[in-house]
Structure formats: C-alpha cells, structure tokens
Amino acid sequence: MGNRYIGQSVVRVDALSKVRGEAVYATDLSRPNQAYLKVLLARRPHAVVKRVDTTRAEALPGVIAALTSKDVPANEFGYYTYDQPVLAGPCAKPFADRVRYVGDRVAGIVAESEEIAARALALIDVEYEDLPVESDVEEAMRPDATLLHPELGTNVFDHHFLVNGDLEAGFKQADVVVESVYNTPAQEHAFLQTEAGLAYLDEQGRLAIVTTGQWGVKDRKQIAHALDLAEDQVRVIYPMTGGAFGGREDISVQIIVGLAALKLHERGIDRAVKIVWSREESILAHCKRHPFRVYTRWGATREGKITAAEVRLLADGGAYKFTTSIVTSNSVINSLGPYEIPNLRVDAYDVYTNNVPRGAFRGFGGPQGVYIAEQQVNKLAEALGLDPVELRMRNLVREGSLQCTGAPFPPGVSTREVTEACAREAGWSQGGAGWARRGGYGAPDPADPSRRRGIGIAAAHKNVGFSYGYPESCTVGIELYGGTQIERAVIRHGASEVGMGAHTAISQMAADALGVSIDRIALISSDTSEVGDSGAVSASRMTFFIGNALREGAEIALRRWEDEERPVQVAHTYWPHRTTPPDPVTGQCDPNVSYAYTTQAAEVTVDLETGQVHVDRITCAIDVGKMINPQQVVGQVEGGLIQSVGYAVLENFVEVDGRVLTPGLSTYLVPTIADIPAETKTIVLEIPDPRGPWGARGLGEVMNMCLAPAVAAAVHAATGVWFDEFPLTPERVLRGLGRLEKG
C-alpha cells in the first residue's frame, strides 16, 4: 500500500473549526433550561469542618439546591487511592470532615444563574477548627508532624528505591565526587481553558457528564464510585479540550457537577447543571507539577567515567495522592539520566503536605529528575576539566546497554545520535582531544559591560507509556462500509483531543493502515458509551499505542473484507511488551516499553545588574522515530520548549504556609512573545523504534525534559555561579550573585 499519509503535513482535522470559532468545548456547551453550579473552596490549608449551614444561601431567590458532604453517597475519590473527599464536612466517612489544602471543596450551590450561585456562596456559614499546617516536605516527614491522613500514621505515603552494584566501592573508585542539594519548583499548567462540566440524565437514564479530561474510563470509574452508581450508568464525554499537559488526568469538577444533576433529579427536577471554574479557582484547586528536594552525590574517574551516583529525593505530594507515586517512580530513572552508571542507589519518598496537590505535568516527573542528573554531569565536567559534551559521550548509553534498573534498554537507543546532532548545531566540534565548544562566553558584552552570555547543554530520555508492570493496552474499533470498495471507515477510540493533534495523527495512521483516502476516515471518540478503553492521553503514549492498535486491527479488518464480510466490525486491543514491577529488595525491573531521546542546548544573556535571564537561542535535537505529521511534530516541539522556558526562568508558583500567593495570571507569569527566544533550531531525527507504529516513538513530552538544566549550565557559563534551584527569577539570580540579601 505504501505510506500515503504517514510523514505528510496533513491539515489538522480540527483546524477549520477552530479558526472559524466553530469548535465546541465543554465551556461552550449548554442545554435548555440548564442550572448553574458554583463551589465553595475552603481557602484555608488545614482544618476540621465542624458545621456547614446553607440555610441563608438556600433562602436567596434563584437558588435551587445546596450540596454538602451529607449529600455525597461515597464521599471519596482519587486516581489510585480514594483519599480525597468530594465535599469536606461531617459525614460517615472517617476524616472526610477536614480540608487539607486551600482548594478543598466544602459546599456547592445550584442556582438559576452563575451570578446568583456566586452570591449564595457568601451566605454559607462554615465553622472551622484550624489545624497545624505542614507545608515543608522535610518537616512533614518528622515523627511528630501533624498527620494529614491520621488513619495512615505517617505523612510518607510511598517509598521508591533502586539499588545496583556496590555504591561505596563506586565512590572509592572516583577521583572526583560532586555533592549537591537541589530544589525544583511547582508549576501551574496554565492551560487556556479552565475546568468545566455539564451534567444531565441522558435518554437512557444514564448520568452524562460533558467535561475536560485525558482518560474517560478512569474518570468514569471515580465518578461512579463516589456517586454509588454502576459504571455503565455513567457516561463521560470529552468535546474539544483547551490544553491539558497532564493537569486534567485528575478529577476536578466531574463528580460534583454529576452530584448536582442527580440531586435535582431525585427532587423531580430534570435539568442539566453546568459549572465553569474561574482562573483563580483553577489555580487554587487543580494539581501542580511536583516540587522536589534532592540530596545527591556523584563520582567519576579522572578519565571521565561515572562510577557511582546516590540520590535521596523528597517529593512534595501536596494534600492528596493523585498521580504522585507513578510520577515519582519515573523520576527515579530520570534522576540518573541516560548514562551507564555501574553503582547506584536512589531513595525517593512521597510526602503529604498541606500544599495544593501535585499531579501529572508534561514530562511526568522527568524534568525534575533530569535536572538533578544533568546538573551533576555538568558539575562533574567542570571539576574534571572536561567539556560537558565530551563527558556525556564517555558515559551515554548505547544499543545493548543495560538500564539503571538492570534490564536492557528497549531497542532503538539513539541518545548518542541526538547529542552529537545538537552539539554540532550549537557550536561544538569533535577533534583529536574530543569534543570542545567555541569560546567567548562569560566575557562582558562590549555594548553593555553588565551583560554576560553563556551556553549550556543537557540530555534526556523519556519513557513511552506507563511503567513498572502497569497492564498497558489500547483498544480501537474499526468498521468498514461499502460495496466493491471501502467507501467509509469508522474508527472508534477513546483518545481525547487536548490540542496536540491526536485526532489528525489517528486519521493519518488509520488511512494508511487501511489503504483508503483520509477523507473516508470518520472518528467516533471520547464518549465512554461509544468507545472502548484506549488508555490515557498522557505518558507520551497515544500515537505509539493507538498506532499499533490500528495497524494490527486493520490487518484483521482487511482480511475480513477480502473474505467479503460486509460490513466489517472489529474491536481490537493492542498489548505491548510487558514491563515488570520493581523487585521488592533492589527495585530492579524492566520498566518501560520504549523511550524517546533528546539533547538540548541553550544560549542565554544574564544582566548582572537586574538579574534578568533571557534565553536567546535553543537548539533541540530530538528523535521521534518517524514523523507521522511533520508540521505537528515541529509545533509540538517548539511549544514544549517555550513551556520549558517558563519553567526554567519565569513561572514562580508561590505558596507560604499552604496559602497560594500567585492565584492569577497577573501574579503567576507565563511566557509571552517577549520571552520567546529569537531563534529556536529543531533538529528532528527519524531513527525507527522497532516497537513503534511505522517506527514512531512517543513525542508529547520529551522536548520538556532537559531545557532547565541546559539554561542553568548556560547561566553558570555566563556568571561562574551554579544555581541549584529555579526558576531563575531576577531575585534568585541577584541573590546567587551576592548582590541581594537572602531572605
């Protein structure tokens, strides 16, 4: 059949609807005679809710109903652990009567308008008994710390570890040992569309919830549990979603808006209910990227071979577990980088605090781990007097290398190729003495002596799919209609479209797999009553997994078509290479199906008087295996790099004693056109992944992995100062330069 659409920049299937303003988001939807829901946030970090009195609120004209903890059938939900109340307050569930962060929900008001509901919230009388606040991850680990979840007896809710070789023997072999303490920051997703939901009873009596999300089946499971419904009585529908970046993996408004519709129905009121969070509500109540505190030491010989690495990582999980444990487990691998390290130990702890819960964010724990590894490698290079590219080349893994977990790397290792491509484009060259870069960095700018320029480099790999033995799969439905030829192909899948172009890539892959023109492909997606479980739109997995499911399923469907079975209806599930869980003693395992690889260089200018860091140029080499849609690939990469600029130098999420001091986009700053580098050079390599569809690797996160340590290395090249925490705001830089008092 040949590749008619794979590798082509096909126009996105949603492009025209978005340009014309016709694309429908959950925020846009409405139903006749709908009601409106507003939720009362606790806005305090830790307290017992003694009493919730909605009498005055219910008396306000236009108020239809009030919701409290007593209205929730099973007052609990969570991604893996049901540890969060839907509404905090007195109820049968132990310890569901307390709020643990400022965004915990205490009550809801259903009214004729959003304005009336908002006014009614102010009339709710809540009696709180404040509790001590644990906002520092190390303080929360102390034996005498206040427990957020008393039934557990500790604030440490998970321990991840990995041991290989003989750590102390490795350090004895080292001629240089670098010890560091790192603090990585929280990060707000800042997606364009805030959380929204519309709930109603459909024509079959099912609770339908139109919302924003990344995994409909997972949402449905939590909604059904909390509302005491059978899963087949819940229908989750995702229209267009205005950005996700991992922040929509966890439940936000889905359960409470469903509760509101059910409560009205019980009272004989069959009206849809709609909720849309404000930007402040979104920032206060949905999860953030995990901040880490890390203690680490690495050793290397004078010949530049890394002999040992030790990492102690403390992950601030915030008030509830969310996806913390799987995020941190991925950080364990990334904290060691794509290097051959014979002797190592990693201990990582997940800790409850009274901060906003932490959850999935593009990179899934990878950017934090990579920051640790790449800072250490850059520091080792300086201590050894070696070029940072040369040191990497002496230690980077290659085809056939063992992972730090003891298992062979999945086939298709390309970290050396991307590193060489990035280094050459960024100004490094390879000679008889090894790799070396051009000079001129750190010297004063003749036009402005207060300005210094620097360059830095960092490498990373990113897993594709969930890890550590999770039973991964992806189900698609393929239907073929026509007479002598296939006139229409219907693809049923559960991949939500959160802005990255997944539905376009799915259409391209389906057209090629079936050998039909793309205009004959119709997608039915993101309605759990219509599709099977394709898994989460996360972990860089969708193109890889759904592509394989389409290729395998298409072969079955075409055989049936040739046997003159008309129409053809096939439901096919792709089962990937099985990963394995960590060994209970050593943590060793076969953790991942596949990896994508990148190396990035950043050139910066630092103003020594103001502390301003500006990223002038980014060079990014990235191996995608095979570009399904080149235009989308470049767009994804460049968008992720700009997001990484924000993470590295700008986005400063501030919490003090559990209270958020940056609750809006006027105080939490994201990159604008003024912050975008003057030049971004993307080098796309296509080294096929033997396990990937058409050789493709997962793409969605790898570009976010390593820009922050590249920027930190560039700032060091400019100033001579290592910064072990970020974002590199002017205040932080001036303190590091000794030009501003600490405190």
N, C-alpha and C positions, 0 to 999 in steps of 0.2 A: 504494500500500500504506500509506503514512503511517508515521510513527515511533511504533511501539507500545512499544518498549523503549529507544530512544535518548533520553537525557535523563531516565530514570527511575532512582530509587534501588532497583534490584532487589537483593534479598538476595543476598549473595555465595554462589556455588555451593559454596564450601568452608566456609561459616560453621558449619553444624550439626556437621560432622565435627570441626572444631577445638574448638568449645565442649564437645562430648562426649568429647574426647580420643581420637577415632577416626581422626583424620588421621594418615597414615603418612609419616614422614620417614626418610631414609636411616639416621639414628641408631637408629631403632626396628626396622629390618628384621633378620631372622635367617633362617638356613636350617638344616635338620637337620645336626647333627654339624659345624658350622662351626668353623673355627680363627680365631685372633686374631693380629693383626699390630701390633707396635709398632716405631717407627722411631727410630734413634739420631740425634739432631741434633748438629751439630758443636759448637755453643755457643762457638765462637771465630770471630772475624771474618775471618781470612785465614791460610791455612796450606796447605802441601802435605801430603797424606795419604801417608805413606811405607809404612805397613803396616796392615792390618786383620786381626786374628786373632780368629776366632769360636770357637776350639776349646773354651774353658771354657764359653761360652754354650751351645753345642750339646750339651754333656755334662749340662746341667741337666735333670732329669726333667721331662717335659712339653713340652720344646722339640721342634718338628717339623722346622724348617729355619731356616737363616740365609741372608741375602741380602747380597751385597756388589757392588761395581762390576763384578766379573767376570761376574756373572750377568745383566747387562743387555745385550741384543743390540745396541742402538744407544744408547749412554749419553748421550743428549742430548734436550732438549725446549725449547719456548718458543713464545710466542704467534705471533710473526712470525719470530723468529730462534732457531735451536736453539743457545742459548749456555749452557744450564744442564745439569749432569749430573743424571741421575736419582739415582744414588748416587755420591758423590765417592770416588775411590780409584784405585789403579793399574789401568789398562785400556789398550786400544788407542787410544782417542781422545786426541789431544794435549790437555794441560792440563785434562782431566777428573779429574785426580788432586788437585785442590785445592778447598778450601772458600773461599767468598768472602763469606760472612756467617754469622751465628750459627745461622740456620735451615737451612743446607745439610744434606742427609741423607747419612749415611755408611754405615749398615747397617740391616738390618731383621731382626726375629726373628718367626717364626711359631710359635705355641705353642697349647696346649690352652686356655689362658685368658689374659686380658689381664694378670692379675697375674703369671703366670709369664713372659710375654713381657717385662714391665717389669723383673723381676728379672734376666732374662738380659741385657738391655741393659747392665747394670752390669758384666757379666763380659766384655764385648767389649774387647779390648786394641787400642787405636789409637795408632800412632806418628805424631805430627805434627811438621812443621818449620814453625814460625811465620814468617810474612812480615810486612813492614811494613804498617801499616793506613792506608788513605786514607779518612777519614771526613768531611772538609770538601770541599765541591764545588769551591771555587776552588783549594785545594791539589791536588786530584786532576787539575786541568787543567794543572798545571805540566809542562814538558817532562821534568823529572827525577823526576816522580811514579812510584811503583810501579805497574806496569800490572796491572790485574785480569785482563785477557784479553790476554796478551802477543802473540798472533798478530795483533792489530789494530794494535799500535804506538802506541796512544793510548787514553786513558780517555774521550775525547769520541766518542760513537758516533752523533751526529746533529746537524745544524745546520739550523734552520728560520729563514727570513728573509722579510721583506716590506718592499718599498720602494714609495713612492708620492709624487709631487710632488717638491719641492725642499726638503729638510729645513732647510738653513741659511737659505734665503730665508724660510721659515716662521718661524723663530725671530727673524729680523731684523724681521719684521712685528709681533712680540709686544711688548706693553708690560710684561707680567709673565711671568716664567719660574720654574717651581717644579721643583726637583730633589730627588729622594728616593732612599733605599735602603730596600728592603723585604725582609723575611724572612717567608715564610709557613711554617706548620708541617706536619709529617707528621700524619696522623690515622689511627687504628685503626678498622676497620669495626665492630667490636664487635657483629656480628650474634649473635642469640640462639643459633643452632645452630652449633656448631663443625663443622669439616670432617669428613666421614665417607664411607666407601666399603665396599661389599660386592661381591666379585668371585667369579665362578663360571663354569664352562663350561655353556652352555645346551644344550637338547635337540638343537640343530643343530651343536653343537661350537664355537659362537662364544664368544668371551670377552665375558661380560656384566658390566658394571660399573654398579652402582646407586650413585649419588653425588649430590652437590650441585653445581650449576653453572648457567651462564647461556647456554651455547651448546653443545648436544650435538654438533653436527657438528664444531665446532672442537676440542672435547675428543677426539673420536674420531680425528681426524687426528693429533694429537700422541701419543695412546696407541699407535696403530698404528705410527707411525714409530719410537718408542722401543723397542717390543717386536718390531719387524720382522714385522709382520702386515699382511695386506691390510686395507683399511678395512672391507670387507664382512664381515670376520671379527671385528670389534669392534662391540659393541652398548652404547651408553651410555643409561642410564635415569635420569631425574630424577623422583623422587617429590616430595612437598612439600619445600620448602626454607625453612628458618627465617631468612630475611633474606639479602641479598646486597650491595646498594649498590655493585656493581662488583667487590667483593672475591673473587667466585667466577668471574670471567672467566678467571683464570689457573689453571693446573693446581696442585693441592695433593697429594692422596693418590691420585688416579686411576691413575697409571701404576704406582706401587709396589704397590698392592693387586692390580692386574691381574697384575703380575710374580709376586707371591706365589702366586696361584692357578695360573698357568701352570707355575711350578716344581714345585708339588705334583703337578700333572697329569703332568708329564714323569717323575715318580718313581712314577707309578701310583696316586697319592693324589688321588681326585676329591672334594675338599672345598672348600666355599666359605670365603673368608677375609674377615674384617671388620676395619676399622680405624676408630677414632673419636679424633680429636685432643682432648687436654685444652685448656683455655683458654690455658694457658701455651704449649703447642706451637703453637696457632693464632696467638697474638700474635707469637711468635718467627719463625714460618716463612711466614706468608702476607703478601702485599704491603700497602702503606700508601699513603695519599694523598701525592702528591709535595710535598716542601718546595721552595720556590723562593727564590733570592736574586736580587733585581732592582735594577738601576740604571736610573733613568728621569728624564727631564725633559720637561715640557710647557709650552707657551707659549700665551698668549691676549692679545687686544687689550683695551684698557680698556672697549670696548663689550661684552666678554664673548663674543667669538668665538674658539674654539680654532683656532690656526693651525698648530701643529706638535706632534708627540709622538715621542719616541725612547725605546725600551725595549731594555735588554740583560738577558736572562733566562737564569739558570742553573738547570737542573732537575736535582736530585739523583735520579738513576735507581736508586740502590742497586746491588746486585751483578749484576743481570741485566736484560735489556732489557724483558721483559714487554710491557706496552702503552704504555711511556713515550713513544715517538715520536708516536703518534697523540694521546695526552693533551696533550703539549706543543704540538703543532701547533694544537690547539683553543685553547690558552692564548694563542697569538699573536693571534688575532682578539679574544678577550675582554679582553686587556690594553689594548685601545683603546676598549672599551666600545661602546655603541650610539650613537656620535656621528659627526658629519661632521667629519673631520679631513683637510684637503687635503694636508698634508705630513707624512710619517711614515717611520719606519724601525724595524723590530723585528728583533732578532737573538736567537734562542733556542738554547741548547745543551743537549743531553742528555749527562749525565756519569755514568760508572760510579763508584761508591764502595763501600766495604765495609759500608754500612748495609743494613738489610732492604730487599729490592727494593720499588720503588714501582710502583703499577699503577693501574688504573681505580678511581675512587671517585666516587660520585654527584656529577655536575657535570662530570666528565671533563676536569679542568684548568681548567674555567670559574671556580670560586670563587677560585682563586689569581689568575687574570688579572683578574677583576672587582675584586678587592681593590686591585690596582695602579691600574686606571683610576679607580675611584670615590674612592679616597684622593686621587688627583691632582686630580680635579674639585672635590672638597670643599676642598682646599687652594687651588686657583685661585680659588674663590668667595670664600674669606676674604681672599686677597691683593687681590682686585678690589673688595672691599666689596659683593659681590652675594649675594643669597640663593641657597643651593645649588639650590633648585628653579628659580629664575629662570635661573641659568646653564645648567642642563640644558635647559630649554625653548628656549634660544637655540642649542643645538647638537645636540639629539636628531635622529636620522634620521626620515624620514617616507616615505610611499609614493612610490616612484620614486627614492629616494636610492641612491647607489652605496655598496656596502660598502667597507671599507678595502682589500679585495682587488681593487677596480676593477670588479667585476660588480654589476649591480643587485640590490637586496635581493629575496628571494623575495616574491611578493605577499602582502598581508595584514599590513603593518607596523603595529604597534599600541603601540609603546613610549611615544608621547605620551599615548595614552589611559590606559594603566596608571599612568603617572607622575602625571597630573592626578588620577586617582581616589584614588591613595594619598595624595597631598599634601593633598587636601581632607579626607579622613577623619582624617589625622594632625594637622590643625590649621592647615594653610597656607590662605591665601586669595589671590585674584588681584584686584589693584586697578589703578589708573591707572599706578602705578610698577612694576608687575609683581608677581610672586609674593612673598609675605612670610609668615612664620610667627609664631605667638603667642610672646610672651616668657616670662620667668620662669625660664629655665634658667641654671644656673651659680650662682645665689644660694644661700646657706645655707638648710637646712631649719630653720624656726623651732623644730621639736620636737627637732632634733639638728643643731647647727651643723657637725658634722663630715661631714655628708652633703650631696652635691650631685646635682642632677638634670640630665640632658641629653637631647637628641633629635638623631637623625641620619637621613639618607636616602641611598639608593643605588638604582641602576637596572641592569638587565642584560637580555641576551637569551641564549637557549640553543639551539644547533643541534639539529635533529631528524634522527637517523640519522648514519651515518658520513660522513666528509668527504673532500674533496680527491681526487675521482675514484675512490674505492673503488667497486667494482662492486656496488652495493647491489641486493638483490632480496628477495622474500619469497614462499615457496611454501606453498600450502594445498591440501588435498584436500577435496572436497565430494562426499558421497554422499547421494542421495535415495532413500528407500524408501517404498513404499505402493502403493495401488490407484488409486482415483479421485482421492485427495488425498495430499499428502505426510504420511506418518504418522511418519517419523523422518528426521532429517538428521544425518549423521555428519560432523564436521569434524576433519580430520587436520591437525595443526600442530606445530611444534617449539618453541613458546613455553613455557619453564619458568615455573612459578608460584613466585616467590620472596617472596611475601607481599603484593604490591601489588594483587592482584585482577585480574590479566590474564585469567584464565580466565573470570571473570564478564563482563568487558567483551567478550571474544571471543564468549561465548554471546549477549550482547545484540545485538552487531553482526550475528552470523550470523542470529539470529531475524528481525531487521528486514530484512536483505538478502534473505532467502528468503520472508518473509511468513508465517512459521509461529510458533506459540506457543513460548516459550522452553523449555517442558518437553519439546519434541520434539527439542531440540538435544542431541546427545551428542558429547563431545570425546574424541578419541584424541590424546594429546600426549606429548612429551618422552621418546620411545623411538625412537632413531635407526633401529631396524629397522622401524618402523611409519609414520614420517612423513618428509616432505621437509625441506628446509632453510628454516626461517622466519627465520634470522638470529639475532643475539644479542638477549637480553633486556637491552639496555643502550642508551646514547645516546638515551634518550627515544623510541625508535623503534617499539616493538611495536604500540601502538594505531594509530599512523599507518600503518605498513606492512601489518600484518595486516588492518586495517580496509579498506584499499584493495584488498588481495588478495581479501578476502571479497566486497566489492561487485562487483568485476569477475568473479570466479569464479561468484558467484551468478547473474549475468545469463546466463552461458553455461549453467549447470546448469538454470536455469528454462526457457530456450529448448528444451533437450533434453527436459525434462519435458513441455513443451507439445507437442513432436513425438512424445510417447508413447514415449519411450525410458525403460523402467522395468526395473531401477533405473538411476539416473544415477550415473556416477562421473567426476568431473572433477578433474584436477590442474592448478592454475593458478598462474602466477608473476606477481607484480606487479613491474614495472620502473619505478622512479621517474624523475623528471627527472634527467638525467645531470649530475653535478658534474664538475669538471675539476681536474687536479693543478696544483700551483703552477708558475708559469713559472720556468725554471731561473736566470733573471737577476734578475727582480723579485719573484718569489713571488706575483704576481697570478694570480687564478683565479676560478672560480665555485665556492665551496667547499661550499655546503650546500643541501639540498633545501628546508628550511623552518626557521623559528625560532618559539620561544615567548618571551613577554615578561613581565617582572615589574618592579615597583618596590616597595621595602620601606622602612619607617621603624621605627626602634627608639627606645624611651624607656628610659633606664637611671637607676639610682641608684648613685653611687660613694661609698663610705665612705673618706674621706681618711685615717683613722687605720689601718684594716685593709687598705686596698687592694682590698676586695671590690667587684666589679662585679655588679650584679643587673639583668637585663633585665626591666623591669616590664611593658612593653606592646609588641606587634608589630602593625604594620599592613602587610598584604601585599595588593597588587593584582596580579592575575595573569590573563593572557588564555590561556584553554585552547581557544579557537576554538568548541568545542561540548563540553559535558559529556556523556559517554556515561553515566556514573553519578554524579550529584551528590554522594552520600554518600561514595563512594570518592575523588572529587576533593578534597573538604574534608579527608578523613582523610589523603590523601597530602600535601597542602599543610601541614597542621599538623604531621604527623610530620617532614617535611623541615625545617620551621622550628625545631623543637626540636633536631633533629640539628645544625642550624646554630648554635644557642645553644651547644651543646657545643664546636663548632669555634672559636667566637669567644672564649669566656671560660673554658673548663673543661678541655678534653681536651688534656693535655700529654704527648705521647709523647716520652720522653727516651732518647736514645742518646748514649753517650760512648765515643769510640774504637771505634765499631762494636758496642758491647755495649748491650743493651736494659736500662734500669733500671726500666722500668714494664711488667713481664711479666704482670701480672694486673689484674683489675678492682678490686682494692683499692688499686693504685698508679696505674693509668690510670683516671681518673674520667670517667664519662659522666653526662649529666643525669639527675637523679631528680625526683620530684614537687616537691621543694623548689626546684628550679632553673627550673621552668616559669613563664613569665610569667603574671601574674594575668589578663591579657587578651590574646587573640590575635584580631585582626579580619581575616578573609579576605574580600576583595572579588573575586569571580570575574566576569571579563568574558568574553563569548562573541562575539568578533568573528571570523567564519568565516575559516579558512585555505582559500583556493581549491584548494589541492592536497590537503587533508586529507579523510579519510572523514567525511561528514556535516559537514565544516568543522572537524573536530577537529585540534588540534595535539598534539604530544608533551608530556607532563606530568611524567614521572617525576623530573626533575632541576632544573627551572627555579627551583623555590622554594628550592633550596640555594645559589643563585648569589651573592646580594648582602647577606645579613644581616651578615656580619662587618664589611664597611666601614661599614654603617649604624651598627653598635654602636661602631666606632672613632670615627666622627664624633660620636656621642652622648656618648662619654666625653670627647672634646675639648670639646664644648659645656659639659660639666659642670666640667671641670678646666682648660681652656685649654692642654692638652698633647696633641700628636699622638703616637700610638703607631704606629710603623711595623713592628711585629712583634706577633704574637699567638700563642697565646691570652692574653687579658688576665687572667692569674692575679694574685692579690694581690701576689706578689713583684715581678712585672713592673710592675704599676701603681705600687707604692711606689717602685721604682727610678726610674720615669719622673717621679714627683712629687718626686724628690730626697730622699725620706725613708728610703731604704735604700741602703746602699753597693752599687755594682756589683761583680760578681764571683761 
